[in-house]
Amino acid sequence: MKIVLLLISTLILFGCSSYKIKGDIQTDFAKKDIPQTEFLPSKDKIAGKPMTILVMDTKVQSKLGKQAELNSVVSSNIEGLLIKNKVNLADRTKATELGKELQLAESKGVSTYQGEQVADYVLIPHITSAVFSRKYHDAYTTQDKEGKTYYHPPRCVYEADTTGFIEVYEMPALVAKDRVEIKGYSSKSTETRRGSSCGYSQDDTNALVVAASQKGIKREKSTIKNLFAPTGYVVEMRMSEKGKAIIKTTLGTEKGAILKGKVLIKQKRSQTNDLTGKTDMIQVTVGEGTISDKLYGPYSWIILNDKKSKLGQIRLGDEVSIEYKDSIFDKMSNGVNSFDKFVN
């Protein structure tokens, strides 16, 4: 615990000033002339119309998962994560025709969907297995350094594991864009009498299975949120006398930007395949930065990371998106969860 507190204190001390722009932007930072990016974003993209995402009911293959009603629980948890990205969520009850078409796309890899475009992206969660187990542990004693003895009574340990994945489709072509694996684990321990059979009700079993599925989603929350991270574009670059670079972007609070948020600057480029002669579009990261205290509704100023940014390559119109990462507390929680499973 002391190590954790020391680490947190260090992060606070070193992170206090990294997001503040000192001085006046107009007078203390010289404007830099930078060329336009090769593939300029459209006016609609620059305007930042929020994307619409449809999360379908979860497909549950496990009998236990169906008993725990994971078909709605998992989908609702995913929606809870995405709503924080300031996206629009489509009503899945109105997407019956699309649901049938998605089944065709999943099974045959093709789609002929011509219906209403209810979303920009469609997510189909799957729970492929849900397992519950119980185990009796006999009483035992331990002894500390001073020789004092401690008695640990008999106990029952109940465990639930869920596994699955989330398939991401891009509309209107219904082309598979991504796949996120999800694995969850939850446990409960109770004192009991010697030789107990460790009985457990169906309601309690369902609750533990639900908890496992929720932890599985939580473990991948950064991955899921990054798929639909708020996005803006570079509109200006300035440099201080000491060589500190900042960029103005269309990524403001209206699009989900947050103070001290970490961002990636990405650039689309055309690349010719020497073997086929075909030209492909690729995306490369040309910079990283932190959203500064100069943060407003329609725009923000971002302080570039000198060591992780290629200043000579950043262009007007390059994409700027928030990069979600697990907090130290999330990592600790995930670590404790894995350790509990190992011990039990």
Residue pairs with C-beta under 8 A, 6 or more apart in sequence:
4 328
4 332
7 328
8 328
11 328
15 260
18 260
18 290
18 303
19 259
19 260
19 290
19 291
19 292
19 293
19 303
20 292
20 293
21 246
21 292
21 293
21 294
21 301
21 303
22 28
23 29
23 240
25 238
25 246
25 294
25 301
28 240
28 241
29 238
29 239
29 240
29 246
30 238
30 239
30 240
30 241
31 236
31 237
31 238
32 237
32 238
32 239
32 245
34 237
34 314
34 315
34 316
35 315
35 316
36 315
36 316
36 317
37 234
37 267
37 268
37 315
37 316
37 317
37 318
38 267
38 268
38 269
38 270
38 315
39 268
39 269
39 270
39 281
39 317
40 317
41 233
41 317
41 319
45 233
46 233
46 250
48 231
48 232
48 250
48 254
48 255
50 86
50 87
50 88
50 255
51 87
51 88
51 120
51 121
51 228
52 87
52 88
52 89
52 90
52 118
52 119
52 120
52 121
53 82
53 87
53 88
53 89
53 90
53 119
53 120
53 121
53 122
53 123
53 228
54 89
54 90
54 92
54 95
54 98
54 118
54 119
54 121
54 122
54 123
55 75
55 78
55 79
55 82
55 89
55 92
55 122
55 123
55 125
56 75
56 92
56 95
56 99
56 102
56 122
56 123
56 124
56 125
57 71
57 72
57 75
57 92
58 70
58 71
58 72
58 73
58 74
58 75
58 125
58 126
58 127
58 164
59 71
59 124
59 125
59 126
59 127
60 66
60 70
60 71
60 126
60 127
60 130
61 126
61 127
61 128
61 129
62 70
62 127
62 128
62 129
62 130
62 131
64 130
64 131
64 132
64 205
64 209
65 127
65 129
65 130
65 162
65 209
65 213
67 202
67 205
67 206
67 209
68 130
68 205
68 206
68 207
68 209
68 210
68 213
69 206
69 210
70 127
70 130
70 162
70 209
70 210
70 213
73 210
73 213
73 214
74 125
74 127
74 164
74 213
74 217
75 92
75 125
77 213
77 214
77 217
77 218
78 123
78 125
78 166
78 217
78 224
79 89
81 217
81 221
81 224
81 225
82 89
82 224
82 225
82 228
83 89
84 225
84 256
85 225
85 228
85 229
85 230
85 256
86 230
86 255
86 256
87 228
90 118
90 119
94 118
95 118
95 119
97 113
97 115
98 113
98 115
98 118
98 122
101 111
101 112
101 113
101 115
101 174
102 111
102 122
102 124
102 169
102 174
104 110
104 111
104 112
105 111
105 113
105 169
105 174
105 176
106 124
106 167
111 173
111 174
113 172
113 174
117 171
117 172
118 171
119 171
120 170
120 171
121 168
121 169
121 170
121 171
121 177
121 227
121 228
122 168
122 169
122 171
122 174
123 166
123 167
123 168
123 169
124 166
124 167
124 169
125 164
125 165
125 166
125 167
125 182
126 164
126 165
126 166
126 167
127 162
127 163
127 164
127 213
128 163
128 164
128 165
129 161
129 162
129 163
129 164
130 160
130 161
130 162
130 209
130 212
130 213
131 160
131 161
131 162
132 158
132 159
132 160
132 205
132 208
132 209
133 158
133 159
133 160
134 156
134 157
134 158
134 159
134 198
134 200
135 156
135 157
135 159
135 198
135 344
136 154
136 155
136 156
136 192
136 195
136 196
136 197
136 198
137 154
137 155
137 156
137 157
138 154
138 194
139 151
139 152
139 153
139 154
139 194
140 152
141 149
141 150
141 151
141 152
142 149
142 150
142 152
143 149
143 150
144 150
153 191
153 192
154 191
154 192
154 193
154 194
154 195
154 196
155 189
155 190
155 191
155 192
156 189
156 190
156 192
156 196
156 198
156 200
157 187
157 188
157 189
157 344
158 187
158 188
158 189
158 190
158 198
158 200
158 204
158 205
158 208
159 185
159 186
159 187
159 208
159 341
159 344
160 185
160 186
160 187
160 205
160 208
160 209
160 211
160 212
161 183
161 184
161 185
161 212
162 182
162 183
162 184
162 185
162 209
162 212
162 213
162 216
163 181
163 182
163 183
163 184
163 216
164 181
164 182
164 183
164 216
165 179
165 180
165 181
165 182
166 179
166 180
166 182
166 224
167 176
167 178
167 179
168 176
168 177
168 178
168 179
168 180
168 227
169 175
169 176
169 177
170 177
177 227
178 227
180 220
180 223
180 224
180 227
181 220
182 213
182 216
182 217
182 219
182 220
183 216
183 219
184 211
184 212
184 213
184 214
184 215
184 216
184 217
184 219
185 212
185 215
185 216
185 337
185 338
185 340
185 341
186 208
186 209
186 211
186 212
186 215
186 337
187 208
187 340
187 341
187 344
188 208
189 344
192 198
215 337
217 224
218 330
218 333
219 334
219 337
221 324
221 326
221 330
222 324
222 325
222 326
222 330
225 324
226 323
226 324
229 321
229 322
229 323
229 324
230 251
230 255
230 256
230 257
230 321
230 322
231 251
231 255
231 319
231 320
231 321
231 322
232 249
232 250
232 251
232 252
232 255
232 257
232 299
232 300
232 319
232 320
232 321
233 249
233 250
233 251
233 317
233 318
233 319
233 320
234 247
234 248
234 249
234 265
234 314
234 315
234 316
234 317
234 318
234 320
235 248
235 249
235 250
235 299
235 316
236 247
236 248
236 316
237 245
237 246
237 247
237 248
237 311
237 314
238 245
238 246
238 247
238 248
239 245
239 246
240 246
243 306
244 303
244 306
245 303
245 304
245 306
245 309
245 311
246 292
246 301
246 302
246 303
246 304
247 265
247 289
247 301
247 302
247 304
247 314
247 320
248 299
248 300
248 301
248 302
249 263
249 299
249 300
249 301
249 302
249 320
250 298
250 299
250 320
251 257
251 263
251 291
251 299
251 300
251 302
251 320
251 321
251 322
252 295
252 296
252 297
252 298
252 299
252 300
253 295
253 296
253 297
253 300
254 297
254 298
256 322
257 291
257 295
257 300
257 322
258 291
258 295
258 322
259 291
259 293
259 295
260 290
260 291
261 290
261 291
261 322
262 288
262 289
262 290
262 291
262 322
262 323
262 325
263 288
263 289
263 290
263 291
263 302
263 320
263 321
263 322
263 323
264 285
264 287
264 288
264 320
264 321
264 323
265 285
265 286
265 287
265 288
265 289
265 304
265 309
265 314
265 318
265 319
265 320
266 283
266 284
266 285
266 286
266 318
266 319
266 320
266 321
267 283
267 284
267 285
267 286
267 313
267 314
267 315
267 318
267 319
268 281
268 282
268 283
268 319
269 281
269 282
269 283
269 284
270 279
270 280
270 281
270 282
271 279
271 280
271 281
271 282
272 278
272 279
272 280
273 279
273 280
283 319
286 309
286 310
286 313
286 314
286 318
287 304
287 305
287 308
287 309
287 310
287 311
287 313
287 314
287 318
288 304
288 305
288 308
288 309
288 323
289 302
289 303
289 304
289 305
289 309
290 302
290 303
290 305
291 300
291 302
292 300
292 301
292 302
292 303
294 300
294 301
295 301
302 320
304 311
304 314
326 334
